[in-house]
Amino acid sequence: MLEDSRDPLHRAAAAVYAEAAEVAGNVFTTNFVLDEAITLLFRRRPFEEVARFTRGLLTSPFIEIEEITPARFRRAFDMRLAFRDKPGISFTDLTTMIVAQDLKLTDILSGDRHFIQAGLGFRLLP
């Protein structure tokens, strides 16, 4: 949504990101989210555009990349089992929820309604 200008939420997401990025360390993502995003972008967009965008993400002083450690992975799996009635929630989303809980974050920059359906107190931005 942030890099793909064709995404309907692009403009709103870019505004939220720009505001958050005014302070270093204010934007968090995970290695799992980046894996999904980079894979999708390389399928959809020109190679050099995605390479430039990804380099920028990886070197940005405004973005903290949280690792999905083995302990976080296990907790996400436990959450997967607990959300038996919500099979549409991706494992990547579950790992992101674990990280957000660890960091005491409630605001999630995503168009993915699963963060609301989880009932864990997350608020979607934009």
DRENMARLUM-367266 format. One line per field, with one value per residue: residue in one letter; y, z, x of N, C-alpha, C, O in turn. Coordinates in nm, 3 decimals, always signed. Layout:
REM DRENMARLUM-367266
type = (a,...) $
n.c2 = (Y,...) $
n.c3 = (Z,...) $
n.c1 = (X,...) $
ca.c2 = (Y,...) $
ca.c3 = (Z,...) $
ca.c1 = (X,...) $
c.c2 = (Y,...) $
c.c3 = (Z,...) $
c.c1 = (X,...) $
o.c2 = (Y,...) $
o.c3 = (Z,...) $
o.c1 = (X,...) $
This chain:
REM DRENMARLUM-367266
type = (m,l,e,d,s,r,d,p,l,h,r,a,a,a,a,v,y,a,e,a,a,e,v,a,g,n,v,f,t,t,n,f,v,l,d,e,a,i,t,l,l,f,r,r,r,p,f,e,e,v,a,r,f,t,r,g,l,l,t,s,p,f,i,e,i,e,e,i,t,p,a,r,f,r,r,a,f,d,m,r,l,a,f,r,d,k,p,g,i,s,f,t,d,l,t,t,m,i,v,a,q,d,l,k,l,t,d,i,l,s,g,d,r,h,f,i,q,a,g,l,g,f,r,l,l,p) $
n.c2 = (-0.118,+0.122,+0.164,+0.105,+0.297,+0.258,+0.138,+0.167,+0.272,+0.407,+0.690,+0.784,+0.613,+0.691,+0.949,+0.902,+0.754,+0.947,+1.135,+0.981,+0.914,+1.136,+1.125,+0.943,+0.589,+0.555,+0.404,+0.073,-0.250,-0.594,-0.865,-1.067,-0.934,-0.767,-0.961,-1.064,-0.825,-0.743,-0.963,-0.950,-0.693,-0.720,-0.887,-0.724,-0.468,-0.260,-0.384,-0.219,-0.009,-0.136,-0.239,-0.003,+0.108,-0.094,-0.094,+0.159,+0.119,-0.067,+0.080,+0.297,+0.543,+0.576,+0.353,+0.067,-0.262,-0.541,-0.861,-1.183,-1.394,-1.728,-1.764,-1.575,-1.676,-1.922,-1.827,-1.698,-1.917,-2.045,-1.854,-1.882,-2.133,-2.067,-1.897,-2.051,-2.024,-1.827,-1.866,-1.717,-1.532,-1.446,-1.613,-1.441,-1.203,-1.278,-1.305,-1.041,-0.927,-1.035,-0.908,-0.642,-0.650,-0.708,-0.470,-0.294,-0.162,-0.014,+0.103,+0.017,+0.022,-0.061,-0.214,-0.435,-0.602,-0.808,-0.748,-0.608,-0.794,-0.979,-0.887,-0.770,-0.513,-0.347,-0.069,+0.036,+0.209,+0.375) $
n.c3 = (+0.000,+0.071,-0.106,-0.357,-0.581,-0.712,-0.541,-0.365,-0.106,-0.094,-0.091,+0.155,+0.331,+0.282,+0.385,+0.661,+0.718,+0.660,+0.861,+1.093,+1.052,+1.114,+1.350,+1.450,+1.478,+1.517,+1.354,+1.301,+1.172,+1.064,+0.997,+0.872,+0.761,+0.583,+0.413,+0.288,+0.166,-0.004,-0.177,-0.302,-0.418,-0.604,-0.783,-0.888,-0.963,-1.142,-1.153,-1.077,-0.944,-0.719,-0.603,-0.532,-0.350,-0.152,-0.066,+0.051,+0.264,+0.418,+0.505,+0.632,+0.888,+1.026,+1.047,+1.233,+1.228,+1.342,+1.457,+1.393,+1.623,+1.740,+1.978,+1.953,+1.722,+1.815,+1.999,+1.823,+1.685,+1.889,+1.917,+1.667,+1.701,+1.902,+1.767,+1.616,+1.499,+1.315,+1.044,+0.829,+0.904,+0.845,+0.904,+0.913,+0.986,+1.245,+1.367,+1.356,+1.525,+1.768,+1.796,+1.807,+2.047,+2.222,+2.201,+2.292,+2.117,+1.948,+1.718,+1.383,+1.066,+0.811,+0.573,+0.642,+0.780,+0.962,+1.187,+1.345,+1.374,+1.536,+1.791,+1.979,+2.052,+1.860,+1.638,+1.318,+1.079,+0.768) $
n.c1 = (+0.082,+0.197,+0.418,+0.314,+0.169,-0.065,-0.234,-0.539,-0.529,-0.293,-0.226,-0.332,-0.195,+0.069,+0.065,+0.021,+0.252,+0.451,+0.407,+0.455,+0.720,+0.862,+0.993,+1.265,+1.268,+1.000,+0.845,+0.761,+0.830,+0.828,+1.057,+0.915,+0.692,+0.823,+0.932,+0.696,+0.602,+0.814,+0.833,+0.578,+0.588,+0.800,+0.678,+0.481,+0.574,+0.818,+1.154,+1.385,+1.260,+1.147,+1.378,+1.511,+1.324,+1.322,+1.591,+1.591,+1.409,+1.553,+1.769,+1.672,+1.660,+1.431,+1.278,+1.225,+1.321,+1.179,+1.266,+1.132,+1.163,+1.254,+1.104,+0.896,+0.781,+0.680,+0.490,+0.318,+0.227,+0.087,-0.112,-0.228,-0.348,-0.529,-0.697,-0.873,-1.123,-1.083,-0.964,-0.872,-0.682,-0.356,-0.041,+0.173,+0.043,-0.031,+0.221,+0.297,+0.109,+0.196,+0.446,+0.358,+0.215,+0.429,+0.574,+0.394,+0.220,-0.055,-0.153,-0.181,-0.050,-0.220,-0.439,-0.566,-0.823,-0.810,-0.664,-0.838,-1.042,-0.919,-0.953,-0.782,-0.739,-0.626,-0.580,-0.657,-0.467,-0.448) $
ca.c2 = (+0.000,+0.240,+0.183,+0.088,+0.414,+0.215,+0.088,+0.268,+0.332,+0.459,+0.831,+0.794,+0.545,+0.774,+1.062,+0.849,+0.719,+1.070,+1.193,+0.894,+0.911,+1.259,+1.090,+0.815,+0.479,+0.563,+0.311,-0.063,-0.358,-0.717,-0.932,-1.144,-0.839,-0.726,-1.075,-1.063,-0.703,-0.745,-1.064,-0.897,-0.579,-0.766,-0.945,-0.623,-0.340,-0.273,-0.431,-0.111,+0.066,-0.214,-0.246,+0.129,+0.117,-0.188,-0.039,+0.269,+0.062,-0.136,+0.175,+0.412,+0.562,+0.592,+0.224,-0.038,-0.394,-0.638,-1.000,-1.289,-1.489,-1.855,-1.748,-1.505,-1.771,-2.017,-1.755,-1.676,-2.047,-2.063,-1.765,-1.946,-2.237,-2.002,-1.834,-2.159,-1.976,-1.720,-1.924,-1.622,-1.449,-1.505,-1.633,-1.316,-1.112,-1.323,-1.268,-0.895,-0.902,-1.068,-0.800,-0.523,-0.668,-0.695,-0.330,-0.217,-0.080,-0.039,+0.155,-0.070,+0.077,-0.175,-0.220,-0.571,-0.603,-0.916,-0.691,-0.572,-0.919,-1.051,-0.841,-0.746,-0.370,-0.275,+0.036,+0.042,+0.336,+0.511) $
ca.c3 = (+0.000,+0.081,-0.225,-0.480,-0.600,-0.767,-0.430,-0.325,+0.024,-0.102,-0.051,+0.299,+0.400,+0.269,+0.479,+0.796,+0.729,+0.664,+0.995,+1.191,+1.023,+1.159,+1.467,+1.429,+1.563,+1.537,+1.262,+1.320,+1.087,+1.098,+0.884,+0.800,+0.681,+0.470,+0.321,+0.207,+0.086,-0.109,-0.274,-0.377,-0.501,-0.719,-0.880,-0.943,-1.003,-1.209,-1.068,-1.020,-0.850,-0.596,-0.544,-0.469,-0.235,-0.049,-0.008,+0.138,+0.386,+0.497,+0.558,+0.691,+1.033,+1.082,+1.053,+1.314,+1.181,+1.451,+1.413,+1.445,+1.689,+1.767,+2.085,+1.894,+1.629,+1.895,+2.052,+1.710,+1.658,+1.994,+1.881,+1.553,+1.757,+1.977,+1.671,+1.531,+1.430,+1.225,+0.958,+0.729,+0.955,+0.801,+1.008,+0.920,+1.069,+1.383,+1.420,+1.373,+1.648,+1.881,+1.808,+1.852,+2.190,+2.291,+2.200,+2.344,+2.007,+1.912,+1.583,+1.279,+0.931,+0.728,+0.531,+0.676,+0.888,+1.058,+1.312,+1.423,+1.403,+1.642,+1.918,+2.072,+2.080,+1.757,+1.560,+1.184,+1.013,+0.775) $
ca.c1 = (+0.000,+0.282,+0.501,+0.237,+0.084,-0.193,-0.315,-0.636,-0.493,-0.157,-0.214,-0.356,-0.085,+0.189,+0.051,+0.042,+0.394,+0.530,+0.391,+0.522,+0.863,+0.927,+1.072,+1.334,+1.225,+0.855,+0.780,+0.810,+0.782,+0.897,+1.121,+0.813,+0.614,+0.909,+0.937,+0.574,+0.594,+0.916,+0.790,+0.465,+0.630,+0.879,+0.584,+0.390,+0.635,+0.948,+1.263,+1.466,+1.175,+1.137,+1.512,+1.534,+1.235,+1.367,+1.716,+1.551,+1.353,+1.655,+1.867,+1.601,+1.674,+1.298,+1.210,+1.285,+1.279,+1.175,+1.286,+1.046,+1.252,+1.186,+1.004,+0.781,+0.720,+0.602,+0.373,+0.226,+0.164,-0.013,-0.222,-0.296,-0.434,-0.636,-0.789,-0.922,-1.242,-1.043,-0.860,-0.824,-0.572,-0.229,+0.058,+0.249,-0.035,-0.021,+0.353,+0.294,+0.032,+0.283,+0.544,+0.286,+0.191,+0.558,+0.615,+0.280,+0.169,-0.195,-0.178,-0.127,-0.065,-0.261,-0.578,-0.606,-0.922,-0.784,-0.612,-0.956,-1.113,-0.850,-1.006,-0.672,-0.728,-0.551,-0.648,-0.602,-0.439,-0.502) $
c.c2 = (+0.125,+0.265,+0.181,+0.201,+0.378,+0.161,+0.199,+0.339,+0.401,+0.601,+0.848,+0.728,+0.628,+0.892,+1.017,+0.818,+0.845,+1.135,+1.112,+0.900,+1.040,+1.234,+0.952,+0.711,+0.476,+0.465,+0.174,-0.154,-0.483,-0.775,-1.016,-1.052,-0.795,-0.838,-1.075,-0.943,-0.704,-0.847,-1.011,-0.784,-0.623,-0.834,-0.837,-0.503,-0.364,-0.302,-0.316,-0.028,-0.006,-0.224,-0.115,+0.142,+0.029,-0.142,+0.074,+0.221,+0.007,-0.041,+0.295,+0.422,+0.571,+0.461,+0.125,-0.171,-0.493,-0.779,-1.090,-1.398,-1.623,-1.844,-1.678,-1.598,-1.869,-1.951,-1.729,-1.807,-2.076,-1.976,-1.823,-2.052,-2.177,-1.939,-1.936,-2.112,-1.864,-1.769,-1.829,-1.534,-1.518,-1.522,-1.508,-1.213,-1.150,-1.287,-1.117,-0.858,-0.929,-0.955,-0.673,-0.533,-0.650,-0.549,-0.236,-0.116,-0.115,+0.006,+0.069,-0.005,-0.038,-0.157,-0.354,-0.571,-0.713,-0.862,-0.648,-0.699,-0.997,-1.008,-0.814,-0.597,-0.291,-0.174,+0.044,+0.185,+0.304,+0.511) $
c.c3 = (+0.000,-0.047,-0.353,-0.496,-0.660,-0.658,-0.385,-0.193,+0.023,-0.045,+0.100,+0.378,+0.396,+0.366,+0.623,+0.817,+0.743,+0.802,+1.100,+1.175,+1.061,+1.280,+1.443,+1.528,+1.590,+1.449,+1.279,+1.213,+1.130,+0.974,+0.806,+0.711,+0.560,+0.368,+0.230,+0.113,-0.031,-0.217,-0.363,-0.469,-0.621,-0.824,-0.955,-1.009,-1.073,-1.109,-1.000,-0.919,-0.716,-0.527,-0.470,-0.342,-0.120,+0.015,+0.089,+0.269,+0.478,+0.559,+0.627,+0.841,+1.102,+1.101,+1.135,+1.263,+1.296,+1.394,+1.473,+1.496,+1.705,+1.875,+2.032,+1.797,+1.704,+1.952,+1.943,+1.675,+1.764,+1.966,+1.763,+1.603,+1.833,+1.885,+1.568,+1.445,+1.329,+1.130,+0.854,+0.775,+0.917,+0.919,+1.023,+1.005,+1.216,+1.444,+1.443,+1.499,+1.772,+1.903,+1.860,+2.002,+2.270,+2.306,+2.253,+2.241,+1.980,+1.770,+1.480,+1.143,+0.836,+0.686,+0.568,+0.799,+0.991,+1.191,+1.403,+1.467,+1.516,+1.781,+2.023,+2.096,+1.978,+1.685,+1.426,+1.138,+0.866,+0.807) $
c.c1 = (+0.087,+0.362,+0.420,+0.137,-0.051,-0.287,-0.411,-0.602,-0.357,-0.145,-0.231,-0.243,+0.042,+0.183,+0.076,+0.190,+0.479,+0.523,+0.467,+0.673,+0.935,+1.016,+1.134,+1.283,+1.077,+0.778,+0.846,+0.752,+0.857,+0.964,+1.019,+0.728,+0.696,+0.922,+0.815,+0.570,+0.692,+0.879,+0.678,+0.506,+0.711,+0.792,+0.507,+0.457,+0.768,+1.060,+1.338,+1.387,+1.167,+1.272,+1.543,+1.451,+1.285,+1.497,+1.685,+1.493,+1.462,+1.757,+1.802,+1.626,+1.539,+1.223,+1.291,+1.232,+1.293,+1.186,+1.179,+1.140,+1.181,+1.078,+0.879,+0.707,+0.630,+0.477,+0.271,+0.155,+0.057,-0.136,-0.301,-0.393,-0.551,-0.741,-0.839,-1.039,-1.211,-0.933,-0.803,-0.710,-0.441,-0.134,+0.146,+0.175,-0.026,+0.115,+0.361,+0.217,+0.116,+0.384,+0.475,+0.255,+0.320,+0.599,+0.507,+0.229,+0.024,-0.226,-0.105,-0.155,-0.092,-0.406,-0.639,-0.697,-0.898,-0.731,-0.727,-1.029,-1.048,-0.897,-0.900,-0.646,-0.648,-0.642,-0.581,-0.582,-0.414,-0.648) $
o.c2 = (+0.224,+0.380,+0.251,+0.201,+0.461,+0.141,+0.314,+0.453,+0.447,+0.626,+0.917,+0.782,+0.636,+0.931,+1.086,+0.852,+0.851,+1.184,+1.168,+0.892,+1.052,+1.314,+0.855,+0.740,+0.402,+0.445,+0.161,-0.136,-0.479,-0.738,-1.033,-1.089,-0.787,-0.811,-1.085,-0.956,-0.670,-0.818,-1.026,-0.778,-0.568,-0.838,-0.855,-0.443,-0.474,-0.251,-0.317,+0.017,+0.057,-0.216,-0.118,+0.183,+0.072,-0.149,+0.083,+0.276,+0.031,-0.077,+0.383,+0.323,+0.572,+0.458,+0.102,-0.191,-0.522,-0.811,-1.076,-1.481,-1.630,-1.906,-1.719,-1.597,-1.895,-2.011,-1.736,-1.807,-2.126,-2.018,-1.816,-2.061,-2.231,-1.930,-1.908,-2.155,-1.812,-1.720,-1.856,-1.467,-1.633,-1.453,-1.473,-1.144,-1.063,-1.245,-1.072,-0.767,-0.855,-0.912,-0.605,-0.434,-0.584,-0.508,-0.114,-0.001,-0.232,-0.048,+0.051,+0.020,-0.104,-0.094,-0.384,-0.543,-0.712,-0.925,-0.651,-0.711,-1.074,-1.082,-0.831,-0.560,-0.179,-0.193,+0.059,+0.271,+0.197,+0.618) $
o.c3 = (-0.065,-0.091,-0.448,-0.432,-0.659,-0.682,-0.368,-0.172,+0.127,+0.040,+0.165,+0.480,+0.495,+0.422,+0.698,+0.921,+0.826,+0.853,+1.185,+1.273,+1.042,+1.309,+1.419,+1.645,+1.677,+1.469,+1.273,+1.170,+1.222,+0.861,+0.685,+0.598,+0.448,+0.248,+0.108,-0.005,-0.143,-0.336,-0.485,-0.584,-0.730,-0.941,-1.072,-1.102,-1.066,-0.997,-0.878,-0.819,-0.610,-0.404,-0.359,-0.237,-0.005,+0.137,+0.196,+0.375,+0.598,+0.655,+0.676,+0.913,+1.225,+1.163,+1.110,+1.255,+1.342,+1.294,+1.589,+1.420,+1.687,+1.865,+2.064,+1.792,+1.662,+1.953,+1.967,+1.641,+1.732,+1.988,+1.759,+1.556,+1.828,+1.921,+1.448,+1.331,+1.265,+1.136,+0.795,+0.693,+0.954,+1.021,+1.134,+1.086,+1.303,+1.559,+1.538,+1.572,+1.870,+2.017,+1.947,+2.074,+2.374,+2.409,+2.257,+2.273,+1.989,+1.707,+1.488,+1.109,+0.788,+0.757,+0.529,+0.910,+1.098,+1.295,+1.525,+1.582,+1.585,+1.877,+2.142,+2.154,+2.006,+1.675,+1.420,+1.155,+0.845,+0.817) $
o.c1 = (+0.053,+0.370,+0.455,+0.032,-0.143,-0.406,-0.369,-0.643,-0.310,-0.060,-0.153,-0.200,+0.115,+0.285,+0.144,+0.247,+0.569,+0.624,+0.536,+0.747,+1.056,+1.106,+1.061,+1.258,+1.031,+0.658,+0.968,+0.638,+0.939,+0.931,+1.034,+0.696,+0.644,+0.923,+0.829,+0.537,+0.656,+0.892,+0.683,+0.464,+0.694,+0.828,+0.473,+0.402,+0.824,+1.061,+1.353,+1.443,+1.180,+1.280,+1.594,+1.503,+1.289,+1.512,+1.744,+1.524,+1.463,+1.824,+1.872,+1.615,+1.532,+1.117,+1.409,+1.111,+1.404,+1.122,+1.141,+1.189,+1.059,+0.973,+0.767,+0.584,+0.517,+0.369,+0.151,+0.037,-0.051,-0.250,-0.424,-0.507,-0.662,-0.858,-0.844,-1.054,-1.302,-0.820,-0.699,-0.647,-0.418,-0.145,+0.187,+0.235,-0.015,+0.122,+0.424,+0.257,+0.108,+0.405,+0.529,+0.267,+0.320,+0.652,+0.526,+0.200,-0.016,-0.317,+0.016,-0.270,+0.000,-0.485,-0.752,-0.651,-0.960,-0.750,-0.713,-1.072,-1.115,-0.882,-0.924,-0.544,-0.606,-0.763,-0.459,-0.668,-0.356,-0.709) $
